[in-house]
Amino acid sequence: MLFTPNYKLNKAGEKVSDNDPEGKWFFPFAKDNYLLSIVNTFVTDNFSVKIEDIDGEENGGQFETQVIQLYPFNMYILCSSENERQAQQFGPRTNRPVEVILERKK
């Protein structure tokens, strides 16, 4: 799996700089965060995400590896009809994205 940064698009649908005030985020709910996009049949209770620094000094230092357990409330369902069905069945969405703060290796 590969986390990818959210990005902005112009009115023509072309990627633009995050600093572009006219650009709109591709995933508006995520703003300038990283995303891991998966299918909606993914069973989170059985998985953890391992976050590993693979480029070392290229990103400002070497960071500790982290393993984070996933839960259903960490997911944000992109399909609006699925969101509506879930809201009818379980009430309003209580999405809590995973927050990751990397620590430098000592």
C-alpha positions as CSV (number, residue, x, y, z in Angstrom):
1,M,0.0,0.0,0.0
2,L,1.2,3.5,-0.7
3,F,0.0,6.7,1.0
4,T,-0.4,9.5,-1.4
5,P,-0.7,13.2,-0.7
6,N,-4.0,14.9,-1.6
7,Y,-3.7,17.3,-4.5
8,K,-5.5,20.3,-6.0
9,L,-7.0,20.6,-9.4
10,N,-7.8,23.6,-11.5
11,K,-11.2,24.1,-13.4
12,A,-9.8,22.2,-16.3
13,G,-9.1,19.1,-14.1
14,E,-5.3,19.6,-14.2
15,K,-3.1,19.2,-11.1
16,V,-1.9,22.5,-9.7
17,S,0.3,23.6,-6.8
18,D,-1.1,23.3,-3.2
19,N,-0.5,27.1,-3.0
20,D,-2.9,27.8,-5.9
21,P,-5.8,29.7,-4.3
22,E,-8.0,28.8,-7.4
23,G,-7.3,25.1,-7.0
24,K,-9.8,22.7,-5.3
25,W,-8.7,19.7,-3.3
26,F,-9.4,16.4,-5.1
27,F,-10.7,14.9,-1.8
28,P,-12.1,18.1,-0.1
29,F,-12.5,16.4,3.3
30,A,-8.8,15.5,3.5
31,K,-7.4,19.0,2.6
32,D,-3.5,18.8,2.7
33,N,-3.3,15.3,4.3
34,Y,-2.1,12.0,3.0
35,L,-4.5,9.3,1.9
36,L,-4.7,5.6,1.6
37,S,-7.5,4.7,-0.8
38,I,-8.9,1.2,-0.6
39,V,-12.0,-0.6,-1.7
40,N,-15.1,-0.4,0.5
41,T,-15.1,-4.1,1.2
42,F,-11.7,-3.8,3.1
43,V,-12.2,-5.2,6.6
44,T,-10.2,-2.9,8.8
45,D,-10.5,-4.9,12.0
46,N,-8.0,-7.4,10.7
47,F,-5.3,-5.0,9.6
48,S,-2.7,-2.6,10.8
49,V,-0.8,0.0,8.8
50,K,3.0,0.0,9.0
51,I,4.5,3.4,8.3
52,E,8.1,3.2,7.4
53,D,10.6,5.8,6.3
54,I,12.0,4.4,3.1
55,D,13.8,7.5,1.8
56,G,15.9,8.4,4.9
57,E,17.7,11.7,4.6
58,E,15.7,12.8,1.5
59,N,12.8,13.9,3.7
60,G,14.8,15.7,6.4
61,G,16.0,12.8,8.5
62,Q,15.4,9.2,9.4
63,F,12.1,8.5,11.2
64,E,11.0,5.6,13.4
65,T,8.7,3.0,12.0
66,Q,5.1,2.9,13.4
67,V,2.5,0.2,13.3
68,I,-1.1,1.4,13.7
69,Q,-4.2,-0.8,14.2
70,L,-7.1,0.2,12.0
71,Y,-10.8,0.3,12.9
72,P,-14.0,0.9,10.9
73,F,-14.3,4.4,12.3
74,N,-10.9,5.3,10.7
75,M,-12.5,5.0,7.2
76,Y,-14.2,7.6,5.2
77,I,-16.6,6.2,2.6
78,L,-16.4,8.1,-0.6
79,C,-19.5,6.8,-2.3
80,S,-22.4,9.1,-1.4
81,S,-25.0,6.3,-1.6
82,E,-23.0,4.1,0.8
83,N,-22.7,7.1,3.1
84,E,-26.5,7.6,3.0
85,R,-27.2,3.9,3.6
86,Q,-24.8,3.8,6.6
87,A,-26.3,7.0,8.1
88,Q,-29.8,5.4,7.9
89,Q,-28.6,2.2,9.5
90,F,-26.1,3.6,12.1
91,G,-26.8,7.3,12.4
92,P,-24.4,10.2,11.4
93,R,-20.9,9.3,10.4
94,T,-18.4,9.3,13.3
95,N,-15.2,9.3,11.1
96,R,-11.9,9.6,13.0
97,P,-9.0,9.5,10.6
98,V,-5.7,8.1,11.8
99,E,-3.3,10.8,13.0
100,V,0.4,10.0,12.5
101,I,3.2,12.0,14.0
102,L,6.6,10.7,13.0
103,E,9.5,10.8,15.4
104,R,13.1,11.0,14.3
105,K,15.4,8.1,15.0
106,K,17.9,8.7,17.8
